[in-house]
Amino acid sequence: MAIERKFVQENQKRVLLKEFLMKESERAGFGGLKIQRTPMGTLITMQIERPGLIIGKGGKRIKELTEIIEKKFKVENPQIEIEEVGGNVALNAQLMAQKVAAALERGWHFRRVGHSTVRRIMDAGARGCQVIISGKLTGARHRTEKFTAGYVKYCGEVAKQVMEEGMAVAVTKPGIIGVKVRLMPPDAKLPDEVEILMERKEEIKEEIRRAEERREEALEKLEAMDVMDIPGIPSNVLTAIKKAGIKNAREVYEMDITDLIEIKGIGIKRAEKLKEVLKEVLEKNEDEGDKSNE
């Protein structure tokens, strides 16, 4: 039983280490963890939304974490590597689960959170997603609500290969609410899908390159647009955004709705309207760039 016992102990250590790092990097936005044994020691790769908070000034914070992991969890020569999630926050199941939990703790209605999260994940390009919220949602009894869109696989090897899963807990006045987010990333391949390679490879590559250039030109135009020049938005809302230190329309476009509503004077409807208007402006800029190239 020695081998079996060692196997159980190693996996138990991994779970405890993951829970510890999740707690320590809560403010930085914990998006996932990979542990690999290498000839040089143990490589711990963390996916983080805001790396600066976990690295610390001059790397002080990450050095402290490395020492704690080595002493507390008896990990041999741990080396922590930080990967920034970047613009793919909506395609990270763990981060989205934490954002849902945070919204519930702030008092958002569970249906509003569920639908907006599903919409955000699908808009980011996911092939499918499911948000599951369980607990005392409206009454004294426990209940489970599911919000689903696109392709979702529930069981078998396919579900293990193509579905990513994240879990979080919201502590509210009525009680604990569990959150689970499952999503299928844009590059997921299903077994029944057959890809036929076309001979027009170079033409397709050229079209993709042109589309990327048009998008970048459109984003540069947004960057050149002052916040106060955003059309169709009341001036008091634009003034509030300006006071928050946001300089141009591109910065507003790249912000999340959850970040926008934290600006004083901006609610969920205003934030959604802003995103909608800027999306239309971006598409218009892309169309103008397409016509000029012709």
C-alpha positions in Angstrom: 0.0 0.0 0.0 3.0 2.3 0.1 2.7 3.5 -3.5 -1.0 4.0 -3.2 -0.6 6.0 0.1 2.1 8.1 -1.5 -0.1 8.8 -4.5 -3.0 10.0 -2.3 -0.6 12.1 -0.1 0.8 13.9 -3.2 -2.6 14.7 -4.6 -3.8 15.9 -1.2 -0.7 18.2 -1.1 -1.6 19.6 -4.5 -5.2 20.4 -3.4 -4.0 22.1 -0.2 -1.4 24.1 -2.2 -4.0 25.2 -4.7 -6.3 26.3 -2.0 -3.5 28.2 -0.3 -2.4 30.0 -3.5 -6.1 30.8 -4.4 -6.5 32.5 -1.0 -3.1 34.4 -1.2 -3.8 35.6 -4.8 -7.5 36.5 -4.3 -7.0 40.2 -4.9 -4.7 39.6 -7.9 -7.3 37.3 -9.7 -6.4 33.6 -9.5 -7.0 32.0 -12.9 -5.5 28.5 -12.5 -2.5 26.5 -11.4 -0.1 24.0 -13.0 2.5 22.0 -11.1 5.3 20.2 -12.9 8.3 18.3 -11.6 11.6 19.3 -13.4 15.2 18.3 -12.9 15.8 21.7 -11.3 12.9 21.4 -8.8 9.1 22.0 -8.8 7.7 24.5 -11.4 4.5 26.1 -10.2 2.8 28.1 -13.0 0.0 30.5 -11.9 -2.4 32.3 -14.2 -3.0 35.7 -12.7 -5.2 38.6 -13.9 -3.1 41.3 -12.2 0.5 40.0 -11.8 1.8 43.1 -10.1 -0.1 42.3 -6.9 1.3 38.8 -6.6 4.9 39.7 -7.6 5.1 42.7 -5.2 7.7 45.5 -5.2 11.0 44.1 -6.3 9.6 40.6 -6.3 9.3 40.7 -2.5 5.8 39.1 -2.4 6.6 36.2 -4.7 9.8 35.4 -2.7 7.8 35.2 0.5 5.3 32.8 -1.2 8.1 30.6 -2.4 9.6 30.3 1.1 6.2 29.5 2.6 5.5 26.8 0.0 8.9 25.2 0.6 8.5 25.2 4.4 4.8 24.5 4.9 4.1 22.1 2.0 7.6 20.5 1.9 7.9 21.2 -1.9 11.4 20.6 -3.2 13.0 23.8 -4.6 9.7 25.5 -5.7 9.9 28.0 -8.6 6.8 30.2 -9.2 6.1 31.4 -12.7 3.4 34.0 -13.3 1.3 34.0 -16.5 -0.8 37.0 -17.2 -4.3 36.2 -18.3 -4.4 39.5 -20.3 -7.4 40.0 -22.6 -8.7 36.5 -22.2 -10.4 37.0 -18.7 -13.8 36.0 -20.1 -12.4 32.7 -21.4 -10.9 31.7 -18.0 -13.5 29.7 -16.1 -11.9 30.2 -12.6 -11.7 34.0 -13.0 -15.3 34.2 -14.2 -16.5 32.0 -11.3 -14.8 34.4 -8.9 -16.3 37.4 -10.6 -19.8 35.9 -10.3 -19.2 35.2 -6.6 -18.0 38.8 -6.1 -21.1 40.2 -7.8 -23.4 38.1 -5.6 -21.6 39.3 -2.5 -22.1 42.9 -3.7 -25.9 42.3 -3.8 -26.5 41.6 -7.5 -29.6 39.5 -8.3 -28.5 35.9 -9.3 -30.4 36.0 -12.6 -28.8 39.2 -13.6 -25.3 37.9 -12.8 -25.9 34.6 -14.5 -27.3 36.0 -17.8 -24.6 38.8 -18.0 -21.8 36.3 -17.3 -23.0 33.9 -20.0 -23.4 36.8 -22.5 -19.9 38.0 -21.7 -18.3 34.6 -22.1 -20.1 34.0 -25.4 -19.2 37.4 -26.7 -15.5 36.6 -26.0 -15.7 33.7 -28.5 -16.5 30.7 -26.4 -18.2 27.8 -28.1 -20.4 27.2 -25.1 -20.7 27.9 -21.4 -22.8 27.1 -18.3 -23.1 29.1 -15.1 -24.4 27.1 -12.1 -25.4 29.0 -8.9 -26.5 27.0 -5.8 -27.6 28.0 -2.4 -30.2 30.2 -0.6 -30.9 32.5 -3.6 -34.4 33.9 -2.9 -36.1 31.9 -0.1 -35.2 29.8 2.9 -34.7 26.7 0.8 -31.6 25.7 -1.1 -32.0 25.8 -4.9 -29.9 25.5 -8.0 -30.1 27.7 -11.1 -28.3 27.0 -14.4 -27.6 29.5 -17.2 -26.5 27.8 -20.4 -25.6 28.9 -24.0 -23.9 27.2 -26.9 -22.2 23.7 -26.8 -21.9 22.1 -23.4 -20.6 18.6 -22.8 -21.5 16.9 -19.5 -19.8 13.6 -19.3 -17.2 11.2 -20.8 -13.7 11.8 -22.1 -15.0 14.6 -24.4 -16.1 16.7 -21.4 -12.7 16.2 -19.8 -10.9 17.3 -22.9 -12.9 20.3 -24.1 -14.6 21.7 -21.0 -12.8 24.1 -18.6 -14.3 24.4 -15.1 -13.9 27.0 -12.3 -15.5 27.1 -8.8 -15.9 29.9 -6.2 -17.9 30.6 -3.1 -20.0 33.7 -2.3 -20.6 34.5 1.4 -23.9 36.4 1.6 -26.3 37.2 4.5 -28.7 34.4 3.8 -25.8 31.9 3.6 -23.1 30.4 1.4 -23.7 30.3 -2.4 -21.7 28.0 -4.6 -20.7 29.1 -8.1 -19.5 26.8 -10.9 -18.6 28.1 -14.4 -18.0 25.6 -17.2 -17.0 26.8 -20.7 -15.8 25.4 -24.0 -13.0 27.6 -25.4 -13.0 28.8 -29.0 -10.3 26.4 -30.2 -12.0 23.2 -28.7 -12.4 20.4 -31.2 -15.3 17.9 -30.9 -14.9 14.3 -32.1 -17.6 14.6 -34.7 -16.1 17.6 -36.4 -14.1 17.0 -39.6 -11.8 19.7 -40.9 -11.4 19.8 -44.7 -8.2 21.6 -45.7 -8.7 24.0 -48.5 -6.1 24.9 -51.2 -6.7 28.6 -50.6 -4.4 28.7 -47.6 -2.4 31.8 -48.7 -5.6 33.7 -49.6 -7.2 32.8 -46.2 -4.0 34.0 -44.4 -4.1 37.2 -46.4 -7.7 37.8 -45.5 -7.0 37.2 -41.8 -4.0 39.6 -42.0 -6.1 42.3 -43.6 -8.9 41.8 -41.0 -6.4 42.1 -38.2 -5.0 45.3 -39.7 -8.5 46.8 -40.1 -9.2 46.0 -36.5 -6.0 47.6 -35.3 -6.6 50.7 -37.4 -10.1 50.9 -35.9 -8.8 50.6 -32.4 -6.2 53.3 -33.1 -9.0 55.6 -34.1 -10.8 54.8 -30.9 -7.6 55.6 -29.0 -7.4 59.0 -30.7 -11.0 59.8 -29.7 -11.4 61.7 -26.4 -13.8 60.3 -23.8 -15.9 63.5 -24.1 -16.4 62.8 -27.9 -18.1 59.4 -27.5 -21.5 59.8 -29.3 -24.9 59.2 -27.8 -23.8 59.2 -24.2 -24.9 62.0 -21.7 -22.1 64.5 -20.9 -22.4 63.9 -17.1 -21.6 60.2 -17.6 -18.6 61.0 -19.9 -17.4 63.6 -17.3 -17.5 60.8 -14.5 -15.4 58.6 -16.8 -12.9 61.4 -17.4 -12.6 62.1 -13.7 -11.8 58.4 -13.1 -8.6 58.9 -15.1 -9.7 57.3 -18.3 -8.3 59.3 -21.2 -9.7 57.9 -24.5 -12.5 55.8 -26.0 -10.3 52.7 -26.5 -9.6 52.4 -22.7 -13.4 52.5 -22.2 -14.0 49.9 -24.9 -11.4 47.5 -23.3 -12.9 47.8 -19.8 -15.3 45.2 -18.4 -18.9 46.1 -17.5 -18.1 45.2 -13.9 -15.2 47.7 -13.9 -17.3 50.5 -15.5 -20.1 50.2 -13.0 -17.6 50.8 -10.2 -17.2 54.3 -11.5 -19.4 56.7 -9.5 -22.5 57.7 -11.4 -22.5 54.7 -13.9 -25.0 51.9 -13.5 -25.4 48.6 -15.4 -27.6 50.1 -18.1 -25.2 53.0 -18.8 -22.3 50.6 -18.9 -24.0 48.3 -21.4 -25.0 51.3 -23.5 -21.4 52.5 -23.5 -20.1 49.1 -24.7 -22.8 49.0 -27.4 -22.0 52.5 -28.7 -18.3 51.9 -28.8 -18.8 48.5 -30.5 -20.8 50.3 -33.3 -18.1 53.0 -33.6 -15.4 50.3 -33.9 -17.4 48.4 -36.6 -18.0 51.7 -38.5 -14.2 52.4 -38.4 -13.5 48.9 -39.7 -16.0 49.4 -42.6 -14.4 52.7 -43.5 -10.9 51.1 -43.5 -12.2 48.3 -45.7 -13.6 50.8 -48.2 -10.4 52.8 -48.3 -8.4 49.7 -49.0 -10.6 48.9 -52.0 
